[in-house]
């Protein structure tokens, strides 16, 4: 992979992410809702992938890059639509309300770097396997098949988990109850597990395309896993869950937090 064209391509992806983040920040000021950032998170990553693909060298005509970008785009569009529909009419998410309260006065301006700028940088890092995969020129092999299969599994797993939770929340009498059916019987956060599988799978495909020259892109799935487990995912979601849902402690005692597993007997 030539360093100069690769750098230009990477910066083109960053430019796309920056423009989308800036536009969403402007919308958040008008709507007083910084949680709009969540709606475009996946689109930032997938858009960067599309930029990488558009600037792909003419000599790299394999199907790996388009497949990887297509999977990332499918994930991003579904996730964006799901979050938008889920949050429609509910105002700013309580997590962002807490961030807003901690960063007064002038949170609107501060959110440009605290929320949207930071998220843009993280999205660029997460998009790294797409860059390596698009620029990889090796023929498809077993590692590609394994990685792309894992990515497909992750997309489907996350979509099913989200659909099950949405259906549960829409049910009468379920307010304040604990969802412990379907995939949620075996993992407290099966949607996050599916998302992690997607990015580990895409990293494997990037390795298949560029070999160990793409090994550095492990920062993408590693970062995503840390975010899902320790930052915006499991840890934050469960911070006060036991107080809000009385049966949650029992659910924690019998159910794995992340990787699905058999139900534990107490």
N, C-alpha and C positions, 0 to 999 in steps of 0.2 A: 504494500500500500504506500503510494507516494505521499510524502509528508505534506507538501504544500497544497495540492488539490484537496487532500483529506481535511486539512485545517480549514480551508475555505468552505467546504461542504458542512463541516461541523458548525462553523460560525453562521452559516445560512439557517441551520436548524435552530440555533440560539436566537437568531433574529426573529424567526417565526414565533417562537415561544414568547419572546419579549413583547412583540406586538400584540399577541393575544392576551397576555397578562396585563398589559397597559390598558387595552380596551376594556377588559373586564373590571379593572380597578376603577376606571371612569364610571362604568355602570354601577359599581358598588357604592360610589359616592352619591349618585343620584338616588339609589334605592335604600341607602343606609343598611347595606347587607354585605358584609365581607365574606360570608359563606358562599357567595357566587364563585369564589375561587375553586371550590370543590367541583362545581359543574364543568369547569374547563380543564381540570387537572389532566384527565386522560387525553383530551383533545390537543393539549400542548405537546404531549409525548408523540402521539400519532402524527400530528402535523409536522413535527421535526422529522419523523421517519419519511413522510412524503417528500419533504425538502431534500433529504439525503437521496431518495430514489430519483428525483428529478435531475439531480446533478451527478448521477451515476455515470462512470466512464463508459464510453461506447463499447469498449472491449469487454465489459462485464454484462453479458446478456442472459445470465442464468436466471432460474426461477426462484432461487432462494430469497433474494432481496424482496421481490414483490410479494412472496408468500408471507415473509416476516412482517412487512408493513401492513399487509391486508389483515393479518391476525391482530396486530396492535390496533388497527383502525376499528375493526369489529368490536374489540374489547372497549375501546374508548367511546365509541358512539353509544353502545348499550349502556355503559356506566354513566355517561353524561345524561342520557335520557332517563335512566332510572333515578338518579339523584334529583334531577329537575322535577320529575313528576312527584317524587316523594316529598320534596320540600315546597312544592308550589302552594302559595298562600299561607305559609307558616312563618314567614319572616326569617330573620337571621338565626342560624343554628346556635344553640346555647354555648357550644365550645367557643365560637367566635364572639359571642356576647361577653364571655369571661375575658377573652383577650382584649376586647374593646375596653372593658372596665378597668383592666390593669394598665392601660396605656393612654390614659387621658392626661391632659387635654390633647386636642389635635390628632385623634386617632386616625381620622380620614387620611391625612398625609402620612402618618407613620405606617399605616397599613400598606403603603406602596412598597416598602422594603420589608416590613415585618411579616407580611402575609404574601403578597403577590410577587415581590422580588425574590423572596426565599423560595417560594414554590416554583417559580420559573427556573431557578438554578437547579433545584432538585429534579425537576422534570427533564432538564437537559442531560443531567448525569444518568438518569434512568434510561434515556433514549440511546445510550451508548451501544448496546448490542445491535440495534437497528443500523447504526452507522457502519459497524464492523461487518454485519451480515450483507448489507448492500454492496460494500466494497470488496467482500471476499470473492475470490475467483476460482475456488476449488470446486470440483464436481460434487454433486449431492452424494452423501454417504450415510452410513448407519447412524452417525452422531446427529446428522440433520433430521433424519426420520424420527429418532428418539426425542430430540428437542422439540420439533414441531408437533409431535404427538402429545408431548407433555403440555405444550402451550395450548393446544386445542382442548385437552382435558381441563386445564385450569380455567379457560374461558367458560366452558360449559358448567363446571362445578360452581363457579362464582355466580353465574346466572341463575342456576337452579336454587342455590342458597338464598339469593336475594328475592327470587320469586316466592319461595316458601315463607320467608319472613314477611314480605308484603301482604301475602294472603292471610297470614296469622294476625297481623296488626289490623287488618280490615274486618276481622271477624268480631261478631258481637260478644261482649263479655270478656274480651282478651286484654283489655287495658289494665296494665299493672301485672299481668301474668307473665310467666316465663315460657319462652318458646323452646321446647325440647323434643320436637318431632322432626321427622325427615332427616336431613343432613345435620341438623342442629342437635340431634340426639347423640351424635358421635363427636362433635366439635362445637365449642362455644362460639367459634368464629370461622365457620366453613367458607364464608365468602372471602375472607382474608387469605385462607389457605389456598383457595383457587387462584387468587391473584398472584401469590408468591410462585405457584407452579408455572403460571404464564411466563414470568420473567426469568425463572431458572431455565425453562424450556427454550426461550429465545436466546439466552446466553449460550446454551449448548449448540444451537443452530449457528450462532456467530462463530463459535470455535470450529464448527464444521466447515465454514466458509473461509476463514482466515488462519486457522491453526492457532498456535500459541501466541501469534502476534495479536490475537484478540483476547488473550487471557485477562488483560487489564480491565476489560469490560465487566468482569465479575463484580465491580463496584456497583453495577446497576441492580442485579438481584439481591446482593448483600444489603445495599441501602434500602431497597424496597422492603425486604424482610424486617430490617430494624425498624423502619417506619411503621409497618403493620403490627409489629410486636410491642414496641417500646415507646413510640411517639404518638402518632395519631390514631393508632388502632386499638389493640387489645387493652393496653394499660390505661389509656384515656377513657375508652368505652366502659371499662369496669370500675372506674375510680369510685363512683358512688352508686353502682348498680344495686348492691345489696340493700342500700337504704331505700331505693325507689321500688324495688321488686322483692317482696318478702321471701319468696322461694328461691332466690338466686344463690344463696349460700349452699343449699343442698345441690343445686345444679352444678356449681363449681366443684363440689366434693366428688361428684360421680362422672364428670365429663371433662375430657381433655380441652385445654384452652385453644389449641391451634391445629395440630396434626390430628385428624380423625382417628379414633381408637374405640375399643370396646367400652361399654358402660361399666363403670366400677361399682361394685356392690359395697355398701357401707356396713 
